[in-house]
């Protein structure tokens, strides 16, 4: 990138993760208000390479909806397409919808990461708009590949267009109309090639790859998703699992429904691609294709997320981390012996909850991991 007439150092292009047949796309690279850019190293097999520059900060503003906030709206945990500023015209080419909506019953839930910056300088809405531009216009996918996107603070953004405008969360909407039609079927996304129909894509904003998975960035430091983001993932997956009667700790035999149509009505790729898969009902993108997505850190959490989803469905107590990390000052030589706080627990059935932890009698100087248990 060139800033103030000077070219900066070369920056690597990382794989985005949501790919299409015979297509490779990079993750978004922050230009920082650059005045020009160059690209090198395009592989020889790329027959028609192209690049898109996306302005999400000071381009012309288009009002797509008013968000009227009341006293309770500040607590809304979801953001509709209108609220994050989706320009619906980008779904059309020459007045024709480039990827018309189609709907199928949900068979499985797939977790992704977006391979975008951690501790992002963009707001969540700006980042979602950038992903929308990249997927819909740059990649010719007609829209955002994912059904739901979740930022580090736990806000849940509406992804792919569901055929009708959803109720804004700031006007009483709860996100239940995201990605679904009136028959409770799921709109087909573009997040898991050859297995998109009946597959729900939930993407966490950020990059949770390990150094081994992200070798193009020397010195890459692996990070974990924020607790608020993990809690939101759990909430979304629990709602979807209950809604579509999926066992969150079980497996499913996925079969692409369009490939079960009578011969002659199936897409041509059904004959040359494996369109069935036995996977966990809640899986990671890498369980379907050869990709690092959703990154080592997030993928390692899927086991506990499945258990937490099952617990939410069963009405287990919910533990909330109010302060992470929680810092205490020593009140005795070499450590701390007072009470610990920063954690609370509630029970969805209103039952009495006992909250306990395994902290040692003297918490030593330094970092100590404490496990909390809630029992109703």
Secondary structure as UniProt FT lines:
FT   STRAND          2..3
FT   TURN            4..5
FT   STRAND          6..7
FT   TURN            21..22
FT   TURN            44..45
FT   TURN            71..72
FT   HELIX           73..75
FT   STRAND          78..79
FT   HELIX           81..84
FT   HELIX           88..91
FT   STRAND          92..93
FT   TURN            94..95
FT   STRAND          96..97
FT   STRAND          103..104
FT   STRAND          108..113
FT   TURN            118..119
FT   HELIX           124..133
FT   HELIX           134..138
FT   STRAND          148..150
FT   TURN            152..153
FT   STRAND          156..158
FT   HELIX           169..171
FT   TURN            176..179
FT   TURN            182..183
FT   STRAND          186..187
FT   TURN            193..194
FT   TURN            197..198
FT   STRAND          199..204
FT   TURN            211..213
FT   TURN            215..216
FT   TURN            218..219
FT   HELIX           227..243
FT   TURN            244..245
FT   TURN            248..249
FT   STRAND          251..255
FT   HELIX           257..260
FT   TURN            263..265
FT   HELIX           268..271
FT   STRAND          276..280
FT   STRAND          282..284
FT   HELIX           285..287
FT   TURN            293..294
FT   HELIX           296..300
FT   HELIX           302..314
FT   STRAND          317..321
FT   TURN            333..334
FT   STRAND          335..336
FT   STRAND          343..347
FT   TURN            348..349
FT   STRAND          354..357
FT   STRAND          363..364
FT   STRAND          372..375
//
